[in-house]
Every structure is written in structure tokens, then in C-alpha cells.
Amino acid sequence: MREHAEIVIVGAGVIGCSIAYFLAKKGYSDIIVIDKGGISSGITGICPGGVRQQWGTEINCLMSKAATQFYERINEELEPEHEIMFRQVGYLYLFHSEQAAQYYQPSLHLQNSLGIPTRMINPEEARAIVPGVNTDTFLSASFCPTDGFADDAYHVTNSFAAAAKRLGVRFILDEVPQILVEKDRVAGVQTGRGRIDCKVVVNAAGLGSKELAATIGVDIPIEPEVRRILYTNRIEERILEPLLISFEKGFAAKQLTDGTIYLSYLGSDMKPPYHSFNYQMKAAEVGMELFPPLAQVEFRTHVDGTYDSTPDHQAILGGVDEVAGYYQAIGMSGHGFMMAPAIGETIADTIIGNTPVIDITPLHLNRFRQNALIPEPRVV
Ligand SMILES: Cc1cc2nc3c(=O)[nH]c(=O)nc-3n(C[C@H](O)[C@H](O)[C@H](O)COP(=O)(O)OP(=O)(O)OC[C@H]3O[C@@H](n4cnc5c(N)ncnc54)[C@H](O)[C@@H]3O)c2cc1C
């Protein structure tokens, strides 16, 4: 059967569902969201929900600040079935050398100039925030108390979807093998069940976005990048409230609401496909050096997830020159969850023809064609 919608969104991850919600909220609810695996079945499904504003480019600071403000009021905004926990416990970045602390200074000034309350602290102040941290291993740290994490990404995404559905958005479980174009304009999408006519298509297909864009001749520079997360047993005591990160040691860890600690080793000496034992030993070694209480935990499981990374580790947002009615919100490069509310609203405004509150033109696909990349220095 041939169907019709004003707008089709391909991908029901946090990005597609956020865009659908904001479009519907702004009065455009004749939307079909299509996903081949269902809501949150892609990268979003394994995301641990970190939300930080400690970035090194203006656009990421602005987007993450706006998104943080959204997460602060998410329960009033989305009215989820049960409360979404947004825990603003901060992100703590450790600096082990003067050089690393100096290198962070421009990012710190940028964040402060945009109203993000990050501050440099000494090891004793860090210990007051995380009593278990080994103060012999670092010289200084940066701390932003309004950073945090949402528990959990699956629930957040489903809540975006549920709010969008209440406003009239339809969700379909199906694959889109082809976007249909007539006279350089979007005309619809092909699905397993037949054609859907529409004038606007939003590519929010995460790791499937490159292939989807290729069906209309748009070449996207996205590459998969595997990341491993280790999960421990549940610890009743709250021992690691802020997210603890060391860029220099390639380490990140935090305690989730249910008491589980997750940690990740990101050093360049470990490359996927990971050798499980070696990876676990390395993560444990670095983790226990920085945070000795990790000696008490048991590693229970691990998950390998994949980033959809671009050459400058920035998302690709907006339309394209060659096909009218085609928009994309892809290439999240490992930080799509924290940016999702801001991306949802700015893409919705772009489609509707409003001026977005944050100028997303620097993240247009053309930056790769014009060699105008804006590398983000604070990627984890
Ligand atoms: C290990 C790990 C840790 C992370 N930690 C964080 C974090 O702490 N904070 C943070 O902000 N981000 C984090 N991220 C990144 C974050 O999870 C992603 O950026 C975000 O979830 C991407 O959402 P998305 O909607 O773009 O993609 P997805 O969630 O992948 O959604 C895309 C959807 O499109 C569907 N699809 C694809 N092709 C088609 C097609 N042709 N037809 C129909 N459907 C299709 C897929 O089934 C999928 O459901 C992490 C990622 C990983 C891997």
C-alpha cells in the first residue's frame, strides 16, 4: 500500500526520536519514523548516558549547554511513564602533567565565557569530590558540577518517542533501502511494505546513514569506531559519583544509578578487535592506579559499541546542496546522546524554516568539501 506523510525520519535512535518530538511540538506531526530494529535498537541502546559540557569548540559548548538545560527539565517536558533520572554529579578530568593542564586552558576559558561553570581544582579539592581518587597520580583537575548522566538512554529515547506519538507521530518497524528523488527533490522513501510519499526525509540512521545517503548520491565521510565498556558488579555504596576521566591515561569510569561501575580504557595501545583478557587487565591496572577502590570490584561483562565517527569528530547536520527536502543528523562521533535535545530542536527549526537558536551551519556537510573542518579537541 502506498502511504503518505509530510516528513519521514529514518532512524528511531535518540536523534531521530528527538527530532520527531520537536517537530511535533512545533506543530508538524504528520511524520513517520521508520526503524529497521525498533526504538533504541542502534547505538543508543548501549549508551551509558553521559552528558557533559566540557568541550573545546564553541558549537559543542553551546549545544551541550542547551541540552543540559533540557535534561534538567526533561520530566516536565516529556512526561515519561516513570521518572527519568538526570544525575548532575559532574565530570572530573584529571591532568597528570603541567602540559596537559595548560593545553586545557583555552577550552576552560571558552566554557566559562559561554556560562559553563567548569573550574580548575587541586588534588585535595578533587579528593573532597571523589574520596577514593589517588591524589599522587595527578597535578590538577577540571570539574564541571552541572555535567552528569541520564539513566538511562533507552528510557530517554522511548520517552521522546512516546511524547511524539501523543502529538500524532507514527512509528513503523521497517527498513528503508532507498530514498526516492524526482527532479532533485525528495519524493518519498522505499520500505519493505511499499513506498511512502513525502517531501522531506531526515536521515538519522546512525551507522546506516552513509549507506542511506549513498542511495541519493550523497557521499558521507563516516567511519565506524569500536569502543568497549566494562561493567562491574553492583556496589551499594556511592563511591564514584562524578565521571572520572584521564585523557592522558585513556581512562573513563563512573558509577551508574543501580550501583554498577562502568569503565573504559581508550589508550592507543589497545585496538579493536580487543583481546578480552588483555583489555580487562589494562583497564584494571590504569583504573586501580587512579582510583584504588576499584580493587574491590568484580568485572561482570563487557559491551562493544560503535561510534559513527567523522574526520573532525563532529556531527553532520542540515540539508545538502544537491537534493531539496533531504536533511541529515548523523555522524555523532560518540556524543550524540548528550547533544540530542539541542540537535532535535535545531534540526526541527531548520526543516520548518525557523532560525535555529544555535547556528548549526558550521556542521554542514559542505565543511568536508570546503576543507573547513572544525576539529573537536576534547573527544573521548
Ligand atoms: C560505547 C559507547 C559509549 C557512548 N557513551 C556516550 C555518552 O556517554 N554520552 C553520549 O552523548 N553519547 C555516547 N555515545 C554515543 C551515543 O550513544 C550515540 O551518539 C547516539 O546514541 C547516536 O544516536 P543516533 O540516533 O544517531 O543513532 P542510533 O541510535 O544508532 O539510531 C539509528 C537508527 O537507525 C536505524 N537504521 C539505520 N539504517 C536504517 C535503514 N536503512 N532503515 C531503517 N532504519 C535504519 C538503526 O536501526 C538505528 O536504530 C556512546 C556510544 C558508544 C558506542
The ligand as an SDF file (V2000), in Angstrom:
LIG
                    3D

 53 58  0  0  0  0  0  0  0  0999 V2000
   30.4220    2.6270   23.9990 C   0  0  0  0  0  0  0  0  0  0  0  0
   29.6840    3.9020   23.7350 C   0  0  0  0  0  0  0  0  0  0  0  0
   29.5440    4.8460   24.7490 C   0  0  0  0  0  0  0  0  0  0  0  0
   28.8770    6.0380   24.4920 C   0  0  0  0  0  0  0  0  0  0  0  0
   28.7150    6.9540   25.5060 N   0  0  0  0  0  0  0  0  0  0  0  0
   28.0620    8.1140   25.2730 C   0  0  0  0  0  0  0  0  0  0  0  0
   27.8280    9.0270   26.3070 C   0  0  0  0  0  0  0  0  0  0  0  0
   28.1610    8.7960   27.4670 O   0  0  0  0  0  0  0  0  0  0  0  0
   27.1760   10.1960   26.0050 N   0  0  0  0  0  0  0  0  0  0  0  0
   26.8010   10.4940   24.7300 C   0  0  0  0  0  0  0  0  0  0  0  0
   26.2660   11.5740   24.4940 O   0  0  0  0  0  0  0  0  0  0  0  0
   26.9630    9.6070   23.7360 N   0  0  0  0  0  0  0  0  0  0  0  0
   27.5840    8.4460   23.9730 C   0  0  0  0  0  0  0  0  0  0  0  0
   27.7570    7.5410   22.9650 N   0  0  0  0  0  0  0  0  0  0  0  0
   27.2870    7.8970   21.6270 C   0  0  0  0  0  0  0  0  0  0  0  0
   25.7860    7.7970   21.5190 C   0  0  0  0  0  0  0  0  0  0  0  0
   25.3450    6.5610   22.0120 O   0  0  0  0  0  0  0  0  0  0  0  0
   25.3900    7.9780   20.0600 C   0  0  0  0  0  0  0  0  0  0  0  0
   25.9960    9.1330   19.5260 O   0  0  0  0  0  0  0  0  0  0  0  0
   23.8800    8.1160   19.8920 C   0  0  0  0  0  0  0  0  0  0  0  0
   23.1950    7.1080   20.5900 O   0  0  0  0  0  0  0  0  0  0  0  0
   23.5610    8.0580   18.4010 C   0  0  0  0  0  0  0  0  0  0  0  0
   22.1710    8.0960   18.2460 O   0  0  0  0  0  0  0  0  0  0  0  0
   21.5520    8.0300   16.7930 P   0  0  0  0  0  0  0  0  0  0  0  0
   20.1120    8.2030   16.9540 O   0  0  0  0  0  0  0  0  0  0  0  0
   22.3130    8.9420   15.8960 O   0  0  0  0  0  0  0  0  0  0  0  0
   21.9600    6.5790   16.2590 O   0  0  0  0  0  0  0  0  0  0  0  0
   21.3070    5.1560   16.5860 P   0  0  0  0  0  0  0  0  0  0  0  0
   20.9190    5.0240   17.9930 O   0  0  0  0  0  0  0  0  0  0  0  0
   22.2560    4.1350   16.0510 O   0  0  0  0  0  0  0  0  0  0  0  0
   19.9750    5.1630   15.7190 O   0  0  0  0  0  0  0  0  0  0  0  0
   19.9920    4.9720   14.3270 C   0  0  0  0  0  0  0  0  0  0  0  0
   18.8740    4.0070   13.9830 C   0  0  0  0  0  0  0  0  0  0  0  0
   18.7480    3.9490   12.5730 O   0  0  0  0  0  0  0  0  0  0  0  0
   18.2930    2.6570   12.2410 C   0  0  0  0  0  0  0  0  0  0  0  0
   18.6030    2.4540   10.8230 N   0  0  0  0  0  0  0  0  0  0  0  0
   19.8170    2.5020   10.2410 C   0  0  0  0  0  0  0  0  0  0  0  0
   19.7030    2.3370    8.9080 N   0  0  0  0  0  0  0  0  0  0  0  0
   18.3760    2.1810    8.6430 C   0  0  0  0  0  0  0  0  0  0  0  0
   17.6270    1.9780    7.4480 C   0  0  0  0  0  0  0  0  0  0  0  0
   18.2010    1.9400    6.2450 N   0  0  0  0  0  0  0  0  0  0  0  0
   16.2810    1.8370    7.5640 N   0  0  0  0  0  0  0  0  0  0  0  0
   15.6600    1.8930    8.7780 C   0  0  0  0  0  0  0  0  0  0  0  0
   16.3480    2.0840    9.9320 N   0  0  0  0  0  0  0  0  0  0  0  0
   17.6760    2.2410    9.8640 C   0  0  0  0  0  0  0  0  0  0  0  0
   19.0340    1.7430   13.1930 C   0  0  0  0  0  0  0  0  0  0  0  0
   18.3150    0.5300   13.3850 O   0  0  0  0  0  0  0  0  0  0  0  0
   19.1250    2.5910   14.4610 C   0  0  0  0  0  0  0  0  0  0  0  0
   18.1350    2.2430   15.4180 O   0  0  0  0  0  0  0  0  0  0  0  0
   28.3710    6.3190   23.1930 C   0  0  0  0  0  0  0  0  0  0  0  0
   28.4910    5.3700   22.1890 C   0  0  0  0  0  0  0  0  0  0  0  0
   29.1490    4.1670   22.4520 C   0  0  0  0  0  0  0  0  0  0  0  0
   29.2740    3.1700   21.3510 C   0  0  0  0  0  0  0  0  0  0  0  0
  1  2  1  0
  2  3  1  0
  2 52  2  0
  3  4  2  0
  4  5  1  0
  4 50  1  0
  5  6  2  0
  6  7  1  0
  6 13  1  0
  7  8  2  0
  7  9  1  0
  9 10  1  0
 10 11  2  0
 10 12  1  0
 12 13  2  0
 13 14  1  0
 14 15  1  0
 14 50  1  0
 15 16  1  0
 16 17  1  0
 16 18  1  0
 18 19  1  0
 18 20  1  0
 20 21  1  0
 20 22  1  0
 22 23  1  0
 23 24  1  0
 24 25  2  0
 24 26  1  0
 24 27  1  0
 27 28  1  0
 28 29  2  0
 28 30  1  0
 28 31  1  0
 31 32  1  0
 32 33  1  0
 33 34  1  0
 33 48  1  0
 34 35  1  0
 35 36  1  0
 35 46  1  0
 36 37  1  0
 36 45  1  0
 37 38  2  0
 38 39  1  0
 39 40  1  0
 39 45  2  0
 40 41  1  0
 40 42  2  0
 42 43  1  0
 43 44  2  0
 44 45  1  0
 46 47  1  0
 46 48  1  0
 48 49  1  0
 50 51  2  0
 51 52  1  0
 52 53  1  0
M  END
$$$$
